[in-house]
Amino acid sequence: MNDVINLTLLSEVFVTLFVIMDPPGTVPVFISLTAGQSRAVRKKAAWQAVLVAFGVIVVFAAFGQQILHHLGITLPALQCAGGLLLLLIALQLLTDTAEDPVQTKNVNIAFVPLGTPLLAGPGAIVATMVFVQRANGSFPDVAAISIGIVLIHLVMWLTLRFSGVIMRVLGENGVLLVTRIAGLLLSAIAVQLVADAVADFIKAG
């Protein structure tokens, strides 16, 4: 199976993007931004937000390497910067210091702030670019990254689509617990990225 799809990389991509995009954590934000809207409007906002996020992630996955090459940025530098950025996001999740996105006047909330930067934020973009850089054109790796991106956006759509049900089942304390666990996992991923980047810098001399 690994000759067709790198299952290890697939799980890594999915878990990383899951803890960064934090589907359970978006539930209260989504509900607050769509408060007073009809069920049809909430359903439309859910799929539009996920579609916007998917488009942003795919663009950076496809053209991120060209952007890095044009700017003269190496993979270790991207990994280190990405690790520090993810660590900052993880600390916000752990300490509950992240600011809640607010609705921008005269702008569809499915695009801003839901689609970006809430779902397809800097952390998800950087993580995706790092994974694509590591794949280096290998078909099993590219397939794993592609499937991982599709799966996480499917989970995100299901989460937003049934946000009301999830909120009632988990409750505020349940959502808070999932968010804290996500922050802990994300901090470990961030530290590993920085450590790998430092090791690569040392090897490069």
Salt bridges, closest charged atoms under 4 A:
GLU12 OE2 - ARG134 NH1 3.05
